[in-house]
Amino acid sequence: NSNLSDGWIDEVGYWTRALNGDEVNEIYNDGVPGNLDRHSAADDLMSWWRMGDTDDGSGTTVTDVQGTGDGTLSGSPAVFVEEVPGGH
């Protein structure tokens, strides 16, 4: 409850270790985010919240696709925006 953010957030991943420069570049893929399930360090991916892309674009639950722990959207109103920039 103390870890709140006010703004637009998409594709949050939490890793069990610090990624090196090449691994970070792999995520950003020249401006088109890559699929973290296929990342070279996927075994070290602890949590990945797609921010609505896997939740049918509605509701308040943000599913952790790694299964560690779901999040909750709140606000006035909490909204899902279609996948941006797309191409996962």
ABEGO torsion letter per residue (X at the ends): XABBBBEBBBGBBBBABBBBAAAAAAAAGGGBBBBAAABAAAAABABBBAGGAAAGGBEABBBBAAGABBBBBBEOBBBBBBBOAEGX
